[in-house]
C-alpha cells in the first residue's frame, strides 16, 4: 500500500532502478549457466542435423542396393539358376564363379547362353555402380555365379554365416556389415575392413521356400564419402558403427578407438558424455531404422568454452553500462512522463466540476500528447452532444404537442361520423348509415388508441370497411374476397399495411381494365413467417414499370425516403411507405415482393414476422429471422 500511495514520479524512478539493477545482478549470476547451455543446445541441434544428413545419405545408398537385389531377383535366368534348372561350373580357378548342376560334358548350349546372360547382367550393375566391389548369387545347392567373387575353399556357400543370416529372413534385405572370416573373396583381394556386405534371400512365390541368396559387397569408401567431410567444431568428427558398436567407418586419428555398446542409452537417438584417455567427450548419435547402423558425432565437451567466455564478457559489460545509464536516466524519464500526466489529471478534475473548456497542450507527439488531444476532442464532442440533446428534447416536446393536436381532429371526426350514422339509421337511410358506419370504423381502426400493432382481424375489418366504401362507389365493377384462416386472425401486424396496397389495386388495376374486376386478400404462413397477399386481375404493369418498382423497393431506406419526399415515387408512395415501415420495424429480411404481368394483373406479397403477442416497445431489436412468440 505504501508503494501505491507514493507519487507517480517516485514510483517510476523506483521501477527504472529496479529494472536496471535487478536484471544486471540476475544476468551476472545466471549468464554462465544460461549461455553455456544455449551454446550446447545449438551445437547439439546443428550436430544432430548433420548426423541426420549422413544417415539419409547412407540409407539412400542402401536403398539403391535393395532395389538392385529386387531387379536381379526378377531376372528369369537368375530365377532358373536359383531353382537349379541351369547348369553351371564351380571352378575357383576361372574367376567367373560357375558351379556344377550336371557335369561339364552334359552342359548344353542353352545353359551356356543363360550363364553368359546372367554374368552380363551382373557386369552391367557393377559397371553402372562402380562403388560395388562384387556381386555373388548362391542357390540352395551351394552353386554360385559371380564375375568378381569366388570361394577360398570347397566348403559349400550355404554353410556361410552371411547365407544363413539372409536365409533366416526370407525375402528381407539384410545389412550384414563388414565381413569376418568368410570363405569367399574377390579378384581385387579387398580386405574385410574395406567393404560392407548386404544380402537378400530369394524365395519361391508358391511355397515360400528359400531358393538362394544375393550378396553384394559395397566399397567402404562409399560410406566414408558421406561422413568424411563432416567436421564438428575444431577436432570433432562423425563415425559410423553397427548395432553392436563395431566400427563401420572411423576417420584417421580418432579421439576414441571403439565405443562400447553399453555406452549408448536406449532409444534411436540421443546424447551422452563419456571419458576416454583422460578427456571428457560428448557423443551424439542417431540410429537408422533401415540399416540398424548408428551415426555418431564425437567432439570434446569443453571445446566451446572460449566462445562462451567471450559471450559472458560482452553480456556483463553491457549490463554494467545499463546500470550506469539507468541511474542517470531514471530521474529524467520519470519526470518527463509524470509531469504531463499530472497536467492531464488537473484538466480532468476541472471537467468534473462542469468546466468543459479544452486544456492547453504542447506539440509532443507521444502517447501522452495524443491522449491530451483526444481528451480535448472528447470535451468538444461532449459539449456538442449536450447541445444536440437539448435540441432533440425540445423537438421531441414540439412533436408530441403536434401529435396530440393531430389526434384531436380524427377523434372529433370519428365521433361526428358516429352521430351521423345513428341519425341516418333513425331516419331510415340504411345505405347512408352503412356508408357512414364503414367510414367511422375506418377512422376508429386507423387510430387504434395510438398503438402501432393491431390484431390481424382488426386490420381485416379496416380493409373490409375501406372496400365497402369503394364498392358503394364502383358498385358491380369491384368484387373482393378475403381468405384468412381462423387460427391466424389473432396474430399481430403493423397497422394500415393492406389499405395502401388495396388502394393501388383499385386505382391502378381494376380501374384501368374493362369490365368488373376482383381483388383477393389472403393470409398464410411459410418458413416461420406471415405472408399477406393482395392480388388483382386488373391492367397489370409493363416490364419497365415492374423493374422500376423493384428497384425502388430494394433501395436503401435513405434513398426511399428521399424519393417519397421529393415526389419521385409518384403513384407508388403508399407501397414505398409500407416497405419502409416493415424494414424499419423488422429489418431487411422483411418487406414487399412484387409480381405483375401487363394485362393479367398484379400480385403484392407482404413478408411479416409471426407475432403471436403484442410486442412491447423496443422488443423488435433482435437477431434476423427470430420468431416472436
C-alpha positions as CSV (number, residue, x, y, z in Angstrom):
1,X,0.0,0.0,0.0
2,X,2.9,2.4,0.7
3,X,4.1,2.0,-2.9
4,X,0.6,2.8,-4.2
5,X,0.5,5.9,-2.1
6,X,3.7,7.2,-3.5
7,X,3.6,9.9,-6.2
8,X,3.9,8.6,-9.7
9,X,7.2,10.3,-10.3
10,X,8.9,8.4,-7.4
11,X,7.2,5.1,-8.4
12,X,8.7,5.5,-11.9
13,X,12.1,6.2,-10.5
14,X,12.0,3.1,-8.3
15,X,10.8,1.0,-11.2
16,X,13.5,2.2,-13.5
17,X,16.2,1.5,-10.9
18,X,14.8,-2.0,-10.2
19,X,14.6,-2.8,-13.9
20,X,18.2,-1.6,-14.3
21,X,19.8,-3.2,-11.3
22,X,17.9,-6.5,-10.8
23,X,18.5,-7.7,-14.4
24,X,22.2,-6.8,-14.0
25,X,22.5,-8.9,-10.8
26,X,20.4,-11.7,-12.2
27,X,22.3,-11.8,-15.5
28,X,25.6,-11.7,-13.7
29,X,24.6,-14.8,-11.7
30,X,22.9,-16.7,-14.4
31,X,24.9,-15.8,-17.5
32,X,27.5,-18.6,-17.1
33,X,24.8,-21.3,-16.7
34,X,22.4,-19.9,-19.3
35,X,24.9,-19.0,-22.1
36,X,26.8,-22.3,-21.8
37,X,23.6,-24.4,-22.1
38,X,22.3,-22.3,-25.0
39,X,25.5,-22.8,-26.9
40,X,25.4,-26.5,-26.1
41,X,21.9,-26.8,-27.4
42,X,22.8,-25.0,-30.5
43,X,25.8,-27.2,-31.1
44,X,23.8,-30.3,-30.4
45,X,21.0,-29.3,-32.7
46,X,23.4,-28.5,-35.5
47,X,25.3,-31.7,-35.0
48,X,22.1,-33.8,-35.0
49,X,21.1,-32.2,-38.3
50,X,24.5,-33.1,-39.8
51,X,24.2,-36.7,-38.4
52,X,20.7,-36.9,-39.9
53,X,22.0,-35.9,-43.3
54,X,24.7,-38.6,-43.1
55,X,22.1,-41.1,-42.1
56,X,19.9,-40.1,-45.0
57,X,22.8,-40.5,-47.4
58,X,23.7,-43.9,-46.1
59,X,20.0,-45.0,-46.2
60,X,19.8,-43.8,-49.8
61,X,22.8,-45.9,-50.8
62,X,21.4,-48.9,-49.1
63,X,18.0,-48.4,-50.7
64,X,19.7,-48.4,-54.1
65,X,21.3,-51.7,-53.2
66,X,18.0,-53.1,-52.1
67,X,16.4,-52.0,-55.4
68,X,19.3,-53.7,-57.2
69,X,18.6,-57.0,-55.4
70,X,14.9,-56.7,-56.5
71,X,15.9,-56.2,-60.1
72,X,18.4,-59.1,-60.0
73,X,15.8,-61.4,-58.5
74,X,13.2,-60.6,-61.2
75,X,15.5,-61.9,-64.0
76,X,14.1,-65.2,-65.4
77,X,17.6,-66.7,-66.0
78,X,18.6,-65.9,-62.4
79,X,15.3,-67.4,-61.1
80,X,16.0,-70.6,-63.1
81,X,19.5,-70.7,-61.7
82,X,18.2,-70.4,-58.1
83,X,15.7,-73.2,-58.8
84,X,18.6,-75.4,-60.0
85,X,17.4,-75.5,-63.7
86,X,20.6,-74.1,-65.1
87,X,23.9,-76.0,-65.4
88,X,27.0,-74.1,-64.1
89,X,30.5,-74.8,-63.1
90,X,32.2,-74.4,-59.7
91,X,35.8,-73.8,-60.8
92,X,37.6,-71.3,-58.5
93,X,40.4,-71.1,-60.9
94,X,38.4,-69.5,-63.6
95,X,37.5,-66.4,-61.6
96,X,34.0,-66.4,-63.0
97,X,32.3,-68.3,-60.2
98,X,30.5,-71.1,-62.1
99,X,29.0,-74.1,-60.4
100,X,28.0,-77.7,-61.1
101,X,24.4,-78.9,-61.6
102,X,25.4,-81.5,-64.2
103,X,28.8,-82.5,-65.5
104,X,30.6,-80.2,-68.0
105,X,30.3,-82.8,-70.7
106,X,26.5,-82.7,-70.4
107,X,26.2,-78.9,-70.5
108,X,24.3,-77.7,-73.4
109,X,24.5,-74.6,-75.4
110,X,21.3,-73.2,-73.9
111,X,22.7,-73.4,-70.3
112,X,25.9,-71.6,-71.5
113,X,23.8,-68.8,-73.0
114,X,21.8,-68.4,-69.8
115,X,25.0,-68.3,-67.7
116,X,26.5,-65.8,-70.1
117,X,23.4,-63.7,-69.8
118,X,23.5,-63.8,-66.0
119,X,27.1,-62.7,-66.0
120,X,26.3,-59.9,-68.4
121,X,23.5,-58.7,-66.1
122,X,25.8,-58.7,-63.1
123,X,28.5,-57.0,-65.1
124,X,26.0,-54.3,-66.1
125,X,25.2,-53.5,-62.4
126,X,28.9,-53.3,-61.4
127,X,29.7,-51.1,-64.4
128,X,26.7,-48.8,-63.6
129,X,27.6,-48.6,-59.9
130,X,31.4,-48.5,-59.5
131,X,31.1,-48.4,-55.7
132,X,30.1,-52.1,-55.8
133,X,33.1,-54.4,-55.1
134,X,31.3,-57.6,-56.1
135,X,28.0,-59.5,-56.5
136,X,27.5,-63.2,-55.9
137,X,24.5,-65.4,-56.5
138,X,24.3,-68.7,-54.5
139,X,21.4,-71.1,-54.7
140,X,20.3,-73.7,-52.1
141,X,22.6,-76.4,-53.5
142,X,25.7,-74.4,-53.0
143,X,26.2,-73.4,-56.6
144,X,27.2,-69.8,-57.3
145,X,27.7,-67.3,-60.1
146,X,29.8,-64.1,-59.9
147,X,32.1,-62.1,-62.1
148,X,34.3,-60.8,-59.3
149,X,34.0,-63.2,-56.3
150,X,34.9,-66.8,-55.7
151,X,35.3,-69.2,-52.6
152,X,38.6,-69.7,-51.0
153,X,37.9,-73.4,-50.4
154,X,35.5,-76.1,-51.4
155,X,33.1,-75.7,-48.5
156,X,29.5,-75.1,-49.6
157,X,28.4,-71.5,-49.5
158,X,25.1,-72.4,-47.9
159,X,27.1,-73.0,-44.7
160,X,28.4,-69.5,-44.6
161,X,27.2,-67.1,-41.9
162,X,26.1,-64.5,-44.5
163,X,24.0,-67.1,-46.3
164,X,22.4,-68.3,-43.1
165,X,21.6,-64.8,-41.9
166,X,19.9,-63.9,-45.2
167,X,18.0,-67.2,-45.4
168,X,16.7,-66.7,-41.8
169,X,14.9,-63.6,-43.1
170,X,13.2,-64.8,-46.3
171,X,12.9,-62.0,-48.9
172,X,14.1,-59.3,-46.4
173,X,17.0,-57.0,-47.3
174,X,19.7,-57.6,-44.6
175,X,22.7,-55.3,-43.9
176,X,25.5,-57.7,-42.8
177,X,28.2,-55.1,-42.1
178,X,31.9,-55.7,-42.5
179,X,32.7,-59.4,-43.3
180,X,34.6,-61.5,-40.8
181,X,36.4,-64.8,-41.7
182,X,34.1,-65.7,-44.6
183,X,35.0,-68.3,-47.2
184,X,34.7,-66.0,-50.2
185,X,36.9,-63.3,-51.7
186,X,37.3,-61.1,-54.8
187,X,39.9,-60.9,-57.5
188,X,40.9,-57.5,-56.2
189,X,41.5,-59.1,-52.8
190,X,39.6,-56.4,-50.7
191,X,40.3,-56.6,-47.0
192,X,37.4,-57.2,-44.6
193,X,37.7,-53.6,-43.3
194,X,37.5,-52.2,-46.8
195,X,34.0,-53.4,-47.7
196,X,30.5,-53.6,-46.3
197,X,28.2,-56.5,-47.2
198,X,24.4,-56.7,-47.8
199,X,22.3,-59.7,-48.8
200,X,18.7,-60.8,-49.6
201,X,17.3,-64.2,-50.0
202,X,15.2,-65.2,-53.0
203,X,12.1,-67.3,-52.1
204,X,9.7,-69.4,-54.2
205,X,6.4,-67.4,-54.6
206,X,4.2,-70.5,-54.3
207,X,5.8,-72.3,-51.3
208,X,7.8,-69.5,-49.7
209,X,10.9,-71.8,-49.7
210,X,14.3,-70.0,-49.8
211,X,15.8,-70.7,-53.2
212,X,19.1,-68.8,-52.8
213,X,20.8,-65.6,-51.7
214,X,22.1,-62.5,-53.4
215,X,25.1,-60.9,-51.7
216,X,26.6,-57.5,-52.7
217,X,29.9,-56.1,-51.3
218,X,29.9,-52.3,-51.1
219,X,33.2,-50.4,-51.0
220,X,33.7,-48.7,-47.7
221,X,34.8,-45.5,-49.4
222,X,31.2,-45.0,-50.4
223,X,30.2,-44.9,-46.7
224,X,33.2,-42.7,-45.8
225,X,32.2,-40.2,-48.5
226,X,29.0,-39.4,-46.6
227,X,30.8,-38.9,-43.3
228,X,34.4,-37.8,-44.2
229,X,33.7,-34.2,-45.0
230,X,31.6,-33.6,-41.8
231,X,33.6,-31.7,-39.1
232,X,32.3,-30.9,-35.7
233,X,33.9,-27.9,-34.1
234,X,37.7,-27.9,-34.2
235,X,38.5,-31.5,-33.6
236,X,35.2,-33.3,-33.7
237,X,34.2,-35.9,-36.4
238,X,31.5,-38.3,-37.4
239,X,31.8,-42.1,-37.3
240,X,29.5,-45.0,-38.2
241,X,29.0,-48.1,-36.1
242,X,26.8,-51.2,-36.4
243,X,24.2,-52.1,-33.8
244,X,26.7,-54.0,-31.7
245,X,29.0,-50.9,-31.6
246,X,31.6,-52.3,-34.0
247,X,33.1,-49.6,-36.2
248,X,31.9,-49.4,-39.8
249,X,33.7,-46.2,-40.6
250,X,36.2,-44.2,-38.5
251,X,38.5,-41.4,-39.5
252,X,42.2,-41.4,-39.0
253,X,43.5,-40.5,-35.5
254,X,40.1,-40.7,-33.8
255,X,39.6,-39.4,-30.3
256,X,38.3,-42.9,-29.2
257,X,39.1,-46.2,-30.9
258,X,35.9,-48.0,-30.1
259,X,32.6,-47.1,-28.5
260,X,31.2,-49.9,-26.3
261,X,27.6,-50.8,-26.9
262,X,26.7,-50.3,-23.2
263,X,27.6,-46.6,-23.5
264,X,24.6,-45.9,-25.7
265,X,21.4,-45.2,-23.9
266,X,18.1,-46.7,-25.1
267,X,16.4,-45.0,-28.0
268,X,17.1,-44.3,-31.6
269,X,18.9,-41.0,-30.9
270,X,20.3,-39.1,-28.0
271,X,23.5,-37.7,-26.4
272,X,25.8,-38.9,-23.6
273,X,29.1,-37.9,-22.1
274,X,32.0,-40.3,-21.5
275,X,35.7,-40.1,-20.6
276,X,38.3,-41.5,-22.9
277,X,42.1,-41.2,-22.5
278,X,41.6,-38.6,-19.7
279,X,39.4,-36.3,-21.8
280,X,35.6,-35.8,-21.4
281,X,33.9,-36.4,-24.8
282,X,30.4,-35.6,-25.9
283,X,28.7,-38.2,-28.1
284,X,25.6,-37.5,-30.2
285,X,24.1,-40.4,-32.1
286,X,21.2,-41.3,-34.3
287,X,20.2,-44.8,-35.4
288,X,18.9,-45.7,-38.9
289,X,15.7,-47.8,-38.9
290,X,16.7,-49.1,-42.3
291,X,20.3,-50.3,-41.8
292,X,20.4,-50.6,-38.0
293,X,23.7,-48.5,-38.0
294,X,24.4,-45.7,-35.7
295,X,25.9,-42.4,-37.0
296,X,27.9,-40.9,-34.0
297,X,29.3,-37.4,-33.6
298,X,32.3,-37.2,-31.3
299,X,33.9,-34.0,-30.0
300,X,35.4,-32.7,-26.7
301,X,32.8,-31.5,-24.3
302,X,34.6,-28.2,-23.4
303,X,35.5,-27.2,-26.9
304,X,33.1,-24.2,-26.9
305,X,34.4,-22.8,-23.6
306,X,36.2,-19.9,-25.4
307,X,33.1,-18.7,-27.2
308,X,31.1,-19.0,-24.0
309,X,33.5,-16.8,-22.1
310,X,33.5,-14.2,-24.9
311,X,29.7,-14.0,-24.7
312,X,29.9,-13.7,-20.9
313,X,32.3,-10.8,-21.1
314,X,30.1,-8.9,-23.6
315,X,26.9,-9.5,-21.5
316,X,28.5,-8.4,-18.2
317,X,29.9,-5.3,-19.8
318,X,26.5,-4.4,-21.4
319,X,24.7,-4.9,-18.0
320,X,27.2,-2.7,-16.3
321,X,26.6,0.1,-18.8
322,X,22.9,-0.4,-18.5
323,X,23.1,0.1,-14.7
324,X,25.0,3.3,-15.1
325,X,22.6,4.6,-17.7
326,X,19.6,3.6,-15.6
327,X,20.8,5.6,-12.6
328,X,21.2,8.8,-14.6
329,X,18.1,8.3,-16.9
330,X,15.6,7.2,-14.3
331,X,15.1,10.8,-13.0
332,X,14.7,12.3,-16.4
333,X,12.3,9.6,-17.7
334,X,10.1,9.7,-14.6
335,X,9.9,13.5,-14.7
336,X,9.1,13.6,-18.5
337,X,6.3,11.0,-18.1
338,X,4.8,12.1,-14.8
339,X,4.6,15.9,-15.5
340,X,2.1,15.7,-18.4
341,X,0.1,13.1,-16.6
342,X,-0.3,15.4,-13.7
343,X,-1.4,18.2,-16.1
344,X,-4.0,15.9,-17.6
345,X,-5.2,14.9,-14.2
346,X,-5.7,18.6,-13.3
347,X,-7.8,19.2,-16.6
348,X,-9.9,16.1,-15.7
349,X,-10.6,17.5,-12.3
350,X,-11.6,20.8,-13.8
351,X,-14.0,18.9,-16.2
352,X,-15.6,17.1,-13.2
353,X,-16.7,20.5,-11.8
354,X,-18.5,21.2,-15.1
355,X,-15.9,23.3,-16.8
356,X,-15.6,21.6,-20.3
357,X,-13.1,24.1,-21.8
358,X,-10.2,22.4,-23.6
359,X,-6.8,22.4,-21.9
360,X,-3.5,23.6,-23.4
361,X,-1.1,21.1,-24.7
362,X,2.3,21.2,-26.3
363,X,3.1,19.7,-29.6
364,X,4.5,16.5,-28.2
365,X,3.6,13.5,-30.5
366,X,3.9,10.6,-28.0
367,X,1.0,8.7,-26.4
368,X,0.6,11.3,-23.6
369,X,0.3,14.1,-26.1
370,X,-2.2,12.1,-28.2
371,X,-4.1,11.3,-25.0
372,X,-4.3,15.0,-24.1
373,X,-5.5,16.0,-27.6
374,X,-8.0,13.1,-27.5
375,X,-9.3,14.4,-24.2
376,X,-9.8,17.9,-25.7
377,X,-11.7,16.4,-28.6
378,X,-13.8,14.5,-26.2
379,X,-14.7,17.7,-24.3
380,X,-15.7,19.3,-27.6
381,X,-17.9,16.3,-28.5
382,X,-19.5,16.3,-25.1
383,X,-20.4,20.0,-25.5
384,X,-21.8,19.2,-28.9
385,X,-23.8,16.2,-27.6
386,X,-25.2,18.3,-24.8
387,X,-26.4,20.9,-27.3
388,X,-27.7,18.3,-29.6
389,X,-29.6,16.5,-26.8
390,X,-31.1,19.8,-25.7
391,X,-32.2,20.4,-29.3
392,X,-33.7,16.9,-29.6
393,X,-35.6,17.2,-26.3
394,X,-37.1,20.5,-27.5
395,X,-38.0,19.0,-30.9
396,X,-39.5,15.9,-29.1
397,X,-41.7,18.1,-26.9
398,X,-42.9,20.0,-30.0
399,X,-43.6,16.8,-31.9
400,X,-45.6,15.4,-29.0
401,X,-47.6,18.5,-28.9
402,X,-48.3,18.4,-32.7
403,X,-49.2,14.7,-32.5
404,X,-51.6,15.4,-29.7
405,X,-53.2,18.1,-31.8
406,X,-53.4,15.9,-34.8
407,X,-55.1,13.1,-32.8
408,X,-57.8,15.6,-31.7
409,X,-59.0,16.0,-35.3
410,X,-59.6,12.3,-36.1
411,X,-61.3,11.7,-32.7
412,X,-63.6,14.6,-33.4
413,X,-64.3,13.4,-36.9
414,X,-64.9,9.8,-35.7
415,X,-67.4,11.0,-33.0
416,X,-69.2,13.2,-35.6
417,X,-69.4,10.3,-38.1
418,X,-70.8,8.0,-35.4
419,X,-73.5,10.6,-34.6
420,X,-74.4,10.9,-38.3
421,X,-74.5,7.1,-38.6
422,X,-77.2,6.8,-35.8
423,X,-79.1,9.8,-37.2
424,X,-79.3,8.1,-40.7
425,X,-80.5,4.8,-39.2
426,X,-83.1,6.7,-37.2
427,X,-84.3,8.4,-40.4
428,X,-84.3,5.0,-42.3
429,X,-81.4,5.9,-44.7
430,X,-79.8,2.5,-44.4
431,X,-77.4,2.9,-47.3
432,X,-76.2,6.2,-45.9
433,X,-76.0,4.7,-42.5
434,X,-73.9,1.7,-43.8
435,X,-71.5,4.1,-45.7
436,X,-71.0,6.4,-42.7
437,X,-70.6,3.3,-40.4
438,X,-67.9,1.9,-42.6
439,X,-66.1,5.3,-42.7
440,X,-66.4,5.6,-38.9
441,X,-64.9,2.1,-38.4
442,X,-62.1,3.1,-40.9
443,X,-61.2,6.1,-38.7
444,X,-61.5,4.1,-35.5
445,X,-59.2,1.3,-36.5
446,X,-56.8,3.8,-38.1
447,X,-56.5,5.5,-34.6
448,X,-56.1,2.1,-32.7
449,X,-55.6,4.1,-29.5
450,X,-52.2,5.1,-30.7
451,X,-50.9,1.5,-31.0
452,X,-48.5,0.6,-33.9
453,X,-49.5,-3.1,-33.8
454,X,-53.1,-4.4,-34.1
455,X,-54.6,-7.9,-34.4
456,X,-54.9,-9.2,-37.9
457,X,-58.7,-9.4,-37.6
458,X,-58.8,-5.6,-36.9
459,X,-56.6,-5.0,-40.0
460,X,-59.1,-7.1,-42.0
461,X,-62.0,-5.2,-40.5
462,X,-60.3,-1.9,-41.5
463,X,-59.7,-3.1,-45.1
464,X,-63.3,-4.5,-45.3
465,X,-64.7,-1.1,-44.3
466,X,-62.5,0.5,-47.0
467,X,-63.6,-2.0,-49.6
468,X,-67.3,-1.5,-48.7
469,X,-66.9,2.3,-49.2
470,X,-65.2,1.7,-52.6
471,X,-67.8,-1.0,-53.6
472,X,-70.5,1.6,-52.9
473,X,-68.7,3.9,-55.4
474,X,-67.9,1.4,-58.1
475,X,-70.9,-1.0,-57.5
476,X,-70.7,-4.0,-59.7
477,X,-67.3,-3.2,-61.2
478,X,-65.5,-4.2,-57.9
479,X,-65.6,-7.5,-56.2
480,X,-63.3,-8.7,-53.4
481,X,-62.5,-11.9,-51.4
482,X,-60.8,-12.3,-48.0
483,X,-59.2,-15.7,-47.3
484,X,-57.8,-15.8,-43.8
485,X,-57.7,-18.9,-41.6
486,X,-59.3,-18.5,-38.2
487,X,-56.2,-19.5,-36.3
488,X,-54.3,-16.6,-37.9
489,X,-56.7,-13.8,-37.1
490,X,-55.2,-13.2,-33.6
491,X,-51.7,-12.6,-35.0
492,X,-50.5,-9.1,-34.5
493,X,-49.4,-6.9,-37.5
494,X,-48.3,-3.4,-38.2
495,X,-51.5,-1.4,-38.7
496,X,-52.5,0.1,-42.1
497,X,-50.5,-2.4,-44.2
498,X,-53.2,-3.6,-46.5
499,X,-55.1,-0.3,-47.2
500,X,-52.4,1.3,-49.4
501,X,-51.9,-1.9,-51.4
502,X,-55.7,-2.4,-51.9
503,X,-56.0,1.3,-52.9
504,X,-53.3,0.8,-55.5
505,X,-55.0,-2.4,-56.8
506,X,-58.3,-0.4,-57.3
507,X,-56.9,2.8,-58.8
508,X,-54.1,1.3,-60.9
509,X,-55.5,-2.2,-61.6
510,X,-59.3,-2.6,-61.5
511,X,-60.0,1.0,-62.7
512,X,-57.7,0.5,-65.7
513,X,-59.4,-2.6,-67.1
514,X,-62.7,-3.1,-68.9
515,X,-65.5,-4.7,-67.1
516,X,-65.6,-5.9,-63.4
517,X,-62.5,-6.8,-61.5
518,X,-61.7,-8.7,-58.4
519,X,-59.3,-8.2,-55.5
520,X,-58.2,-11.2,-53.5
521,X,-56.6,-10.8,-50.0
522,X,-55.1,-13.9,-48.5
523,X,-53.0,-14.7,-45.4
524,X,-50.8,-17.7,-44.9
525,X,-47.6,-18.8,-43.1
526,X,-44.4,-20.1,-44.8
527,X,-41.0,-20.8,-43.3
528,X,-42.0,-19.3,-39.9
529,X,-43.2,-16.0,-41.5
530,X,-46.6,-14.5,-42.1
531,X,-47.4,-13.8,-45.8
532,X,-50.2,-11.3,-46.7
533,X,-51.1,-11.4,-50.4
534,X,-53.0,-8.8,-52.3
535,X,-53.9,-9.9,-55.9
536,X,-56.0,-8.2,-58.6
537,X,-56.8,-9.1,-62.1
538,X,-56.5,-5.6,-63.4
539,X,-54.4,-3.9,-66.0
540,X,-51.0,-5.0,-64.6
541,X,-47.6,-3.4,-65.2
542,X,-45.3,-3.2,-68.1
543,X,-41.8,-4.8,-67.7
544,X,-40.2,-1.4,-67.5
545,X,-42.5,-0.2,-64.7
546,X,-42.1,-3.5,-62.8
547,X,-38.3,-3.2,-62.9
548,X,-38.5,0.4,-61.8
549,X,-40.8,-0.6,-58.9
550,X,-38.5,-3.4,-57.8
551,X,-35.5,-1.1,-57.9
552,X,-37.3,1.4,-55.7
553,X,-38.4,-1.3,-53.2
554,X,-34.8,-2.7,-53.0
555,X,-33.2,0.8,-52.5
556,X,-31.8,1.8,-49.1
557,X,-34.2,3.4,-46.6
558,X,-32.5,6.8,-47.1
559,X,-33.0,6.7,-50.9
560,X,-36.6,5.5,-50.4
561,X,-37.4,8.4,-48.1
562,X,-35.7,10.9,-50.5
563,X,-37.8,9.5,-53.4
564,X,-41.0,9.8,-51.3
565,X,-40.4,13.3,-50.1
566,X,-39.3,14.6,-53.5
567,X,-42.3,13.1,-55.3
568,X,-40.2,10.8,-57.5
569,X,-42.2,7.8,-56.2
570,X,-45.3,9.1,-57.9
571,X,-48.1,6.6,-57.8
572,X,-46.0,4.2,-55.6
573,X,-45.9,6.4,-52.5
574,X,-48.2,4.2,-50.4
575,X,-46.3,1.0,-51.3
576,X,-42.9,2.6,-50.5
577,X,-44.3,3.8,-47.2
578,X,-45.3,0.2,-46.3
579,X,-41.9,-1.1,-47.4
580,X,-40.1,1.5,-45.3
581,X,-42.2,0.7,-42.2
582,X,-41.6,-3.0,-42.5
583,X,-37.9,-2.7,-42.9
584,X,-37.6,-0.1,-40.1
585,X,-39.6,-2.3,-37.8
586,X,-38.2,-5.8,-38.5
587,X,-35.1,-5.5,-40.7
588,X,-34.0,-6.1,-44.3
589,X,-35.3,-9.7,-44.3
590,X,-38.9,-8.4,-44.3
591,X,-40.8,-6.2,-46.8
592,X,-42.7,-6.4,-50.0
593,X,-42.3,-8.8,-53.0
594,X,-43.9,-7.6,-56.3
595,X,-45.1,-9.6,-59.3
596,X,-47.1,-8.4,-62.3
597,X,-47.8,-9.1,-66.0
598,X,-49.3,-6.5,-68.3
599,X,-53.0,-7.2,-69.0
600,X,-53.1,-10.1,-66.4
601,X,-53.0,-8.3,-63.0
602,X,-50.6,-7.7,-60.1
603,X,-49.6,-9.6,-57.0
604,X,-48.1,-8.0,-53.9
605,X,-46.8,-10.1,-51.1
606,X,-46.1,-8.7,-47.6
607,X,-43.4,-10.7,-45.7
608,X,-44.2,-10.1,-42.0
609,X,-42.9,-11.9,-38.8
610,X,-45.2,-14.1,-36.8
611,X,-46.2,-12.0,-33.8
612,X,-48.4,-14.1,-31.5
613,X,-48.3,-11.5,-28.7
614,X,-48.4,-7.7,-28.8
615,X,-44.7,-6.8,-28.7
616,X,-43.6,-4.3,-26.1
617,X,-41.7,-1.2,-27.1
618,X,-38.1,-2.0,-28.2
619,X,-38.8,-5.7,-28.4
620,X,-38.1,-5.8,-32.1
621,X,-34.4,-5.3,-31.7
622,X,-33.4,-9.0,-32.2
623,X,-31.4,-11.2,-34.5
624,X,-32.7,-11.5,-38.0
625,X,-35.2,-14.4,-38.6
626,X,-36.1,-14.9,-34.9
627,X,-39.8,-15.6,-34.5
628,X,-41.7,-13.6,-31.9
629,X,-43.9,-15.7,-29.7
